[in-house]
Amino acid sequence: MAELDDERAYVMRCREALRAMLDGARHNVIVGERVAGDRYSAERLGRHLKSLAKELGEEPDGPPFFGRLDFATGDHRGRRYYIGRRHISGQPGGQPIVIDWRAPVSRAFYRASARDPLGIARRRRFGWSESVLSGFEDERLDRGEDLGETSRIVATEIERPRVGPMRDIVATIQPEQDDLVRSGLDESLCVQGAPGTGKTAVGLHRAAYLLYAYRQRLERGGVLVLGPNRAFLGYISAVLPALGEVDVEQTTVDRILGVRVPPHVGRNTVGSAGTSSHSLGEVDRAASIKHDARMAEVLRRALYARVRKPNEPVVVADGSYRWRIPEEDFRRVVDDTRREATTYSVGRERVLSRLAALLRRQAEIRGRSPNAAWERKMERAVAPFLAVVWPAVRAEQVVADLLGDTSALAKAADGLLTPEEQTAIAWPSPPRSLKRVAWTAADAVLIDEVAGLLERPRGYGHVIVDEAQDLSPMQCRAVARRSAHGSVTVLGDLAQGTTPWSARNWPDQLAHLGKPDARVVALTTGYRVPSMVVAMANRLLSVLGVDVPQTRSFRSDGQLRTQRADGLHRATVAAVRDALSHEGSIAVIAADARLPTLVADLSAAGIAHTEPFGLDRAQPATGTHDREENPPGNNTSEAAHAIWAGGGDRVADPRTSHDRPRLDVPATADPPDGTLPKVQERHSALPSPTHADSSRRPGGTAQTVPPQPHTPDRSDGGHGRVTVLPATLAKGLEFDHVVVVEPAEIAEAEERGLNRLYVVLTRAVSRLDIVHLRDLPISVPS
Ligand SMILES: Nc1ncnc2c1ncn2[C@@H]1O[C@H](COP(=O)(O)OP(=O)(O)OP(=O)(O)O)[C@@H](O)[C@H]1O
């Protein structure tokens, strides 16, 4: 086909041009290293050039473009553009031969339709097999042709095997997604989307778009991506670098609060210093209160209670002189400064400089000419007076003094917390020293709140928050402080809320995030989950009590099987063996408490598998919250998480060391590189990657099958393909084949167990197997 040959020739041209760009970038790295300039710019330039050289070097033979636009009318009349992941220059100074997908003209590729062709006569989509151009598909928009969802190339791409970490979706961004991706930097957005509607993908592509369109404005502040846990971050970590953006910080809310998961939690560590006389239920209660928005005001009062009215004049000696600021003037300085509502530290600085200014004026009246050295001397002289009325403090100290002193707490919480609530969070005795305090994850939000009152934290130009429905009001405030002068993209699904403080509606959550006016948009087309699974999930959705729209699936393929087993573990092993006879990644998901036996059964059956988090098999788990979600009171938060807070040591509590859930924070739970620890068979760094059967199967199947006999294992024994996943870790991940074991246990394992089940059931890309002994807590479409 001559046209295909022409396109292949263009591919060659692009690859040559890319190689020339690579040579140029390498040369620039060398030259750039010699360029004298300020250190900051030199470093940035060097980083940029190096990463460009690296990217270009890594994939000179990858697909250089995925689309083509032939314009017939409008500003681009008569022009043809190839659209790709990155811009490719032709001749130096000449027209680019491939346009970046984020450029303004590329927008038409995603948005044009037969109804509104945006000047385009022909839109061409290219199909690639590995790095070989295998074909293309045209839409003659000028003739009213518009394939929409019937595009074979789009469908193949969406249903393509997902091998490895999450991929970019630049070639197939859908119009409703593109609208969000290209929203301006000044606009804050909230995307409510059912599972698999592409919220995460949209958020990451928006980050890449903003960095392209507003590079200068984002130069200093940058973009921050917040995800629910490090496993999830590992899963998404490759998307932005693949889009050429390596400078985006990706982390968790816990991490920005300084929470880290300590090694060997659950054996000899405990919650806060003062919790030892509480029952576990009370510890839960304490965390819930600490995450409540009312704590913000309690802490503000506690901090500013340190500011005192002066009750003596300032008198300082200066050689033979004695300068004096009358008590009344001193008071006025303190009162005026308080009213100005700056941060505590700025207020303190301001009192100091105002006192120094008053002294200077007196000196000038006496005919002296104070210089800078004199001013510094006076500032040192007034420091002891300042220490009394506006003392320097550390955030941890403020929190410790509040929780360790019931009368201070009663004062600060008056009218805000009930006496019962105050008792729940109070420590029975003050800690002997800050170093002895075993801070909890819930304390971290309090410390961060006070730190934000002392000094504003570093702000970002744009913050993307994924799984935002799970954040507590106080966690939201921590995010808000970091985006006070920037905008946010809030991604979430009220139906997937699993924390005790999960948002029930977006307006309240957005208010806590400091962006009450953010536009709320719903995404309703699912790109992950097959339609019969979506139908089941929609039924469950109707009992979750949240006001969110139902989803419809883009996918017509897929399989759903439910089997009532007479032996749960035998049936599970059989289901996994059956899954292994297909291509693709497999997850076996069960209630956290079931994992140790499940793992043992799979091992006994000789099925190699990866556990994303290690388990303490000695105790069945009873944990009920997402790992690293700061949950209250299942001890994951109050006892099992420790935080960095000025190097506080943890103290052991013999009371809780025997009865805590053992799943929560295993020995290797939080490796520094964001990959998952390997426990048994070590095959993959991620729990994720789907690897679906790519063949399109129109009209997938939903069946109920009787208990299965052992399927002959045509697999490789599971090497690298089977992940055993506790239900609390499934959020945000996807697998080709998912085996859900005993949904009733997942549903009753925690307060929002049905929401958890909703998350678990929506992880499958191609096939979902539900294995159960007990009645299903959901109805399955026939
Ligand atoms: N336009 C698209 N083209 C191709 N793939 C897409 C598109 N949109 C989404 N996907 C794919 O669908 C899957 C689900 O997307 P994503 O994880 O972003 O959804 P989500 O809404 O964040 O899901 P969840 O709520 O379950 O975390 C991913 O594999 C993603 O790459």
The ligand as a MOL file (V3000), in Angstrom:
LIG
                    3D

  0  0  0     0  0            999 V3000
M  V30 BEGIN CTAB
M  V30 COUNTS 31 33 0 0 0
M  V30 BEGIN ATOM
M  V30 1 N -8.4870 7.3820 27.0480 0
M  V30 2 C -7.9150 6.2660 27.4250 0
M  V30 3 N -7.2410 5.5140 26.5530 0
M  V30 4 C -6.6390 4.3480 26.9200 0
M  V30 5 N -6.6380 3.8770 28.1670 0
M  V30 6 C -7.2950 4.5980 29.0860 0
M  V30 7 C -7.9640 5.8130 28.7750 0
M  V30 8 N -8.5000 6.3060 29.9060 0
M  V30 9 C -8.1850 5.4370 30.8760 0
M  V30 10 N -7.4670 4.4110 30.3900 0
M  V30 11 C -6.9280 3.2640 31.1120 0
M  V30 12 O -7.9360 2.7730 31.9650 0
M  V30 13 C -7.3530 2.2820 33.1490 0
M  V30 14 C -8.0000 2.9700 34.3170 0
M  V30 15 O -7.5420 4.2970 34.3900 0
M  V30 16 P -7.2330 4.9940 35.7790 0
M  V30 17 O -6.4500 4.0880 36.6520 0
M  V30 18 O -6.7030 6.3390 35.4860 0
M  V30 19 O -8.7130 5.0900 36.3350 0
M  V30 20 P -9.2100 5.6300 37.7240 0
M  V30 21 O -10.4640 6.3700 37.4460 0
M  V30 22 O -8.1320 6.3720 38.4080 0
M  V30 23 O -9.5470 4.2690 38.4650 0
M  V30 24 P -9.6920 3.9530 40.0300 0
M  V30 25 O -10.7600 4.8420 40.5790 0
M  V30 26 O -10.0930 2.5320 40.0530 0
M  V30 27 O -8.3580 4.1830 40.6350 0
M  V30 28 C -5.8700 2.5380 33.0450 0
M  V30 29 O -5.2330 1.3860 32.5560 0
M  V30 30 C -5.7880 3.6520 32.0280 0
M  V30 31 O -4.5640 3.6470 31.3540 0
M  V30 END ATOM
M  V30 BEGIN BOND
M  V30 1 1 1 2
M  V30 2 1 2 3
M  V30 3 2 2 7
M  V30 4 2 3 4
M  V30 5 1 4 5
M  V30 6 2 5 6
M  V30 7 1 6 7
M  V30 8 1 6 10
M  V30 9 1 7 8
M  V30 10 2 8 9
M  V30 11 1 9 10
M  V30 12 1 10 11
M  V30 13 1 11 12
M  V30 14 1 11 30
M  V30 15 1 12 13
M  V30 16 1 13 14
M  V30 17 1 13 28
M  V30 18 1 14 15
M  V30 19 1 15 16
M  V30 20 2 16 17
M  V30 21 1 16 18
M  V30 22 1 16 19
M  V30 23 1 19 20
M  V30 24 2 20 21
M  V30 25 1 20 22
M  V30 26 1 20 23
M  V30 27 1 23 24
M  V30 28 2 24 25
M  V30 29 1 24 26
M  V30 30 1 24 27
M  V30 31 1 28 29
M  V30 32 1 28 30
M  V30 33 1 30 31
M  V30 END BOND
M  V30 END CTAB
M  END
